[in-house]
Amino acid sequence: MKAAVSTACLFPKPTEDALYDLCLHGIQTVEIFLNAPSECRPVFANDLSAMLRRFGISCCAVHPWTGSNESFMLFSRYPRRCSDFLDEAKQVFALMQKVGARYYVLHGCTPGRVSSEIYCERFHLLAETAREFGVIVTQENVNLFESQNLRFLKEFCRVLGDEAKLTFDTKQAVRAGMNIDEAVRLLGKHIVNVHLSDHSDLGDCLRIGKGRFQITAFLSALRSQGFDGAVTLELYREAFGSTAALAEDWQKIERLIRIAEKT
């Protein structure tokens, strides 16, 4: 396991500036959140790649801006929209290939829009397209989306089998009322990427150590299921004061990972 920080924490700072800020603060692994279609252009991808190489930083995942239109495009009953989405996704996959990112994070579809069969079929098409670029598509659990409940995610994993890969987001699980321990027990072997924050009665997206979440136990449970991926700090901008705070939390996650790996 390794600790990472998402550039999404610094939104609305431009993506390249957010990445540069994280690099300057010594963070060794990042997730890049792309905020606009123009950020997939080859020249932009080349610039991000050059920055990562300059600082010796690795990129574990890319989370594109498409969450708000995936229902309308990828999961549409109008096949041409799905086809167009797949074509556009290739630009993201090409960028990921350039920056060395393995995991693509998908929000998915809003509830009740398509059947589970069609949902899994569309996910498969996206995953199949991504494989040509050496990229793995992951389904994130997202509040107010189909993936907000365990029943859906269990069926998703049953139908897709080994192709079902998940990004597990702790704050989204809390918002949806999902039992995190049960989720790890039932879905752990499919979880390959994690978005982490702390939580308590004070909020569902807190800095590490500012809540009551038993993070070491969570990481140990993941590890027992075979998880060996990135544990990425993803906070909303109001949750912290400066990039130095993100670097501090990144170091805390690193220490918690080392503890979890010894248990």
C-alpha positions as CSV (number, residue, x, y, z in Angstrom):
1,M,0.0,0.0,0.0
2,K,1.1,3.6,-0.6
3,A,-0.3,7.0,0.4
4,A,-1.3,9.5,-2.2
5,V,-3.1,12.9,-2.5
6,S,-5.6,13.9,-5.1
7,T,-5.2,17.2,-7.0
8,A,-9.0,17.5,-6.4
9,C,-8.3,18.7,-2.9
10,L,-7.1,22.0,-4.3
11,F,-10.0,22.7,-6.6
12,P,-10.6,25.2,-8.2
13,K,-6.9,25.7,-8.6
14,P,-6.0,24.8,-12.2
15,T,-5.0,21.1,-12.5
16,E,-1.4,21.7,-13.5
17,D,-0.9,24.3,-10.6
18,A,-2.5,21.9,-8.1
19,L,-0.1,19.1,-9.2
20,Y,2.9,21.4,-9.0
21,D,1.9,22.5,-5.5
22,L,1.6,18.8,-4.4
23,C,5.0,18.1,-6.0
24,L,6.6,21.1,-4.2
25,H,5.4,19.8,-0.9
26,G,7.1,16.4,-1.3
27,I,4.1,14.2,-1.9
28,Q,5.4,11.1,-3.8
29,T,2.1,9.7,-5.3
30,V,-0.8,11.6,-6.7
31,E,-4.2,11.1,-8.2
32,I,-4.9,13.6,-11.0
33,F,-8.4,15.0,-11.2
34,L,-9.1,16.4,-14.7
35,N,-11.4,19.3,-14.6
36,A,-12.1,20.0,-18.3
37,P,-12.0,18.3,-21.7
38,S,-9.2,20.5,-22.9
39,E,-7.0,19.0,-20.2
40,C,-6.8,15.8,-22.3
41,R,-5.0,17.4,-25.2
42,P,-1.6,15.9,-25.9
43,V,0.4,19.1,-25.1
44,F,-1.3,19.2,-21.6
45,A,-0.6,15.5,-21.1
46,N,3.0,16.0,-22.0
47,D,3.3,18.9,-19.6
48,L,1.9,16.8,-16.7
49,S,4.1,13.9,-17.6
50,A,7.2,16.2,-17.6
51,M,6.3,17.6,-14.2
52,L,5.9,14.1,-12.7
53,R,9.3,13.0,-14.1
54,R,11.0,16.2,-12.9
55,F,9.9,15.6,-9.3
56,G,10.1,11.8,-9.5
57,I,6.4,11.5,-8.6
58,S,4.1,8.6,-9.6
59,C,0.4,9.0,-10.6
60,C,-1.8,6.2,-9.4
61,A,-5.1,7.2,-10.9
62,V,-7.0,9.7,-13.0
63,H,-10.5,11.0,-12.1
64,P,-12.1,12.8,-15.1
65,W,-14.7,15.6,-15.0
66,T,-17.4,13.4,-16.6
67,G,-19.3,12.4,-13.5
68,S,-22.2,14.7,-14.3
69,N,-22.7,13.4,-17.8
70,E,-22.0,9.7,-17.5
71,S,-25.7,8.9,-17.0
72,F,-26.6,10.9,-20.1
73,M,-23.9,9.6,-22.3
74,L,-22.4,6.2,-21.3
75,F,-25.6,4.8,-19.8
76,S,-28.0,6.3,-22.4
77,R,-30.7,4.3,-24.1
78,Y,-29.5,6.1,-27.3
79,P,-26.5,3.9,-28.5
80,R,-24.7,6.7,-30.4
81,R,-24.2,8.7,-27.1
82,C,-22.5,5.7,-25.6
83,S,-20.3,5.3,-28.7
84,D,-19.3,9.0,-28.5
85,F,-18.5,8.7,-24.8
86,L,-16.2,5.8,-25.5
87,D,-14.4,7.7,-28.2
88,E,-14.0,10.7,-25.9
89,A,-12.8,8.5,-23.1
90,K,-9.9,7.4,-25.3
91,Q,-8.4,10.8,-24.9
92,V,-8.4,10.4,-21.1
93,F,-6.9,6.9,-21.5
94,A,-4.2,8.3,-23.8
95,L,-3.3,10.9,-21.1
96,M,-3.2,8.2,-18.5
97,Q,-0.9,6.2,-20.6
98,K,1.4,9.2,-20.9
99,V,1.4,10.0,-17.1
100,G,1.7,6.3,-16.1
101,A,-1.7,6.2,-14.3
102,R,-3.3,2.7,-13.9
103,Y,-6.8,3.4,-12.6
104,Y,-9.7,5.4,-14.1
105,V,-12.4,6.4,-11.7
106,L,-16.0,6.3,-12.8
107,H,-19.0,7.8,-11.0
108,G,-21.5,5.8,-13.0
109,C,-25.2,6.2,-13.4
110,T,-27.9,7.8,-11.3
111,P,-30.5,5.4,-9.7
112,G,-33.2,3.8,-11.8
113,R,-31.9,4.9,-15.2
114,V,-30.9,1.5,-16.6
115,S,-31.1,-2.1,-15.6
116,S,-28.2,-3.8,-13.9
117,E,-27.7,-5.8,-17.1
118,I,-27.2,-2.7,-19.2
119,Y,-25.2,-1.0,-16.5
120,C,-22.7,-3.9,-16.5
121,E,-22.7,-4.1,-20.3
122,R,-21.7,-0.4,-20.6
123,F,-19.1,-0.7,-17.9
124,H,-17.6,-3.7,-19.8
125,L,-17.5,-1.7,-23.0
126,L,-15.6,1.1,-21.2
127,A,-13.2,-1.3,-19.5
128,E,-12.6,-3.1,-22.8
129,T,-11.7,0.2,-24.5
130,A,-9.4,1.2,-21.6
131,R,-7.5,-2.1,-21.8
132,E,-6.0,-1.1,-25.2
133,F,-4.2,1.7,-23.3
134,G,-3.1,-0.4,-20.3
135,V,-5.8,1.3,-18.1
136,I,-8.2,-0.3,-15.6
137,V,-11.6,1.2,-15.1
138,T,-12.9,1.3,-11.5
139,Q,-16.4,2.0,-10.2
140,E,-16.5,4.4,-7.3
141,N,-19.2,4.2,-4.7
142,V,-20.9,7.5,-4.9
143,N,-23.8,8.9,-2.9
144,L,-27.0,9.5,-5.0
145,F,-25.7,7.2,-7.7
146,E,-26.5,3.5,-8.3
147,S,-23.2,2.6,-6.6
148,Q,-24.4,4.2,-3.3
149,N,-25.6,0.8,-1.9
150,L,-24.1,-2.6,-1.3
151,R,-26.8,-4.5,-3.0
152,F,-26.0,-2.9,-6.3
153,L,-22.3,-3.3,-5.8
154,K,-22.6,-6.9,-4.9
155,E,-24.6,-7.6,-8.1
156,F,-22.1,-5.5,-10.1
157,C,-19.3,-7.7,-8.9
158,R,-21.2,-10.9,-9.3
159,V,-22.0,-10.2,-13.0
160,L,-18.6,-8.8,-14.0
161,G,-16.5,-11.1,-11.9
162,D,-12.8,-10.3,-12.1
163,E,-13.5,-7.3,-14.4
164,A,-15.3,-5.6,-11.5
165,K,-12.8,-3.2,-9.9
166,L,-13.7,-0.6,-7.3
167,T,-12.5,2.7,-6.0
168,F,-13.8,2.8,-2.4
169,D,-14.5,6.3,-1.1
170,T,-15.0,6.5,2.7
171,K,-16.8,9.8,2.8
172,Q,-19.2,8.7,0.1
173,A,-19.9,5.5,2.0
174,V,-20.7,7.6,5.2
175,R,-23.0,9.9,3.2
176,A,-24.9,7.0,1.8
177,G,-25.2,5.3,5.1
178,M,-23.1,2.3,3.9
179,N,-21.4,0.1,6.6
180,I,-17.7,0.4,5.8
181,D,-16.7,-2.8,7.6
182,E,-19.4,-4.8,5.7
183,A,-18.4,-3.2,2.4
184,V,-14.8,-4.3,2.9
185,R,-15.9,-7.8,3.9
186,L,-18.2,-8.3,0.9
187,L,-16.3,-6.3,-1.8
188,G,-12.7,-6.2,-0.5
189,K,-11.2,-8.4,-3.2
190,H,-12.6,-6.0,-5.9
191,I,-11.2,-2.9,-4.2
192,V,-8.1,-1.7,-6.0
193,N,-8.1,2.1,-5.1
194,V,-9.2,4.1,-2.1
195,H,-10.3,7.7,-1.4
196,L,-9.7,8.4,2.3
197,S,-10.8,11.0,4.7
198,D,-11.7,10.9,8.4
199,H,-15.2,11.4,9.8
200,S,-17.2,11.9,13.0
201,D,-20.3,13.7,14.1
202,L,-18.6,16.9,13.0
203,G,-18.5,15.9,9.3
204,D,-18.0,13.2,6.8
205,C,-14.9,14.7,5.2
206,L,-12.3,15.6,7.8
207,R,-8.5,15.7,7.9
208,I,-6.8,12.5,9.1
209,G,-7.0,12.2,12.9
210,K,-9.7,14.9,13.2
211,G,-12.5,12.3,13.4
212,R,-13.2,8.9,14.9
213,F,-12.7,6.6,11.9
214,Q,-10.5,3.6,12.9
215,I,-8.3,4.0,9.8
216,T,-5.6,1.4,10.8
217,A,-8.3,-1.2,11.3
218,F,-9.8,-0.3,7.9
219,L,-6.4,-0.6,6.2
220,S,-5.7,-3.9,7.9
221,A,-9.1,-5.3,6.8
222,L,-8.3,-4.2,3.2
223,R,-4.9,-5.7,3.3
224,S,-6.3,-9.0,4.5
225,Q,-8.4,-9.0,1.4
226,G,-5.4,-8.6,-0.8
227,F,-5.5,-4.8,-1.3
228,D,-2.1,-3.3,-2.2
229,G,-3.0,-0.1,-3.9
230,A,-3.0,3.6,-3.3
231,V,-4.8,5.1,-0.3
232,T,-5.5,8.6,-1.6
233,L,-6.3,11.6,0.6
234,E,-9.3,13.4,-1.0
235,L,-10.6,16.4,1.0
236,Y,-12.9,19.2,0.1
237,R,-11.2,22.6,0.1
238,E,-13.0,23.8,3.2
239,A,-11.6,20.9,5.2
240,F,-8.0,22.1,5.4
241,G,-6.0,25.4,5.5
242,S,-3.0,24.9,3.2
243,T,-1.2,22.4,1.0
244,A,1.2,21.9,3.9
245,A,-1.8,20.3,5.8
246,L,-2.3,17.9,2.9
247,A,1.4,16.9,3.1
248,E,1.1,16.4,6.8
249,D,-2.0,14.1,6.3
250,W,-0.1,12.3,3.5
251,Q,2.6,11.5,6.0
252,K,0.1,10.4,8.6
253,I,-1.4,7.9,6.1
254,E,2.0,6.6,5.3
255,R,2.6,5.9,9.0
256,L,-0.9,4.3,9.4
257,I,-0.2,2.0,6.4
258,R,3.1,0.9,7.9
259,I,1.3,0.0,11.2
260,A,-1.5,-1.8,9.3
261,E,1.0,-3.8,7.4
262,K,2.5,-5.1,10.6
263,T,-0.7,-6.2,12.1
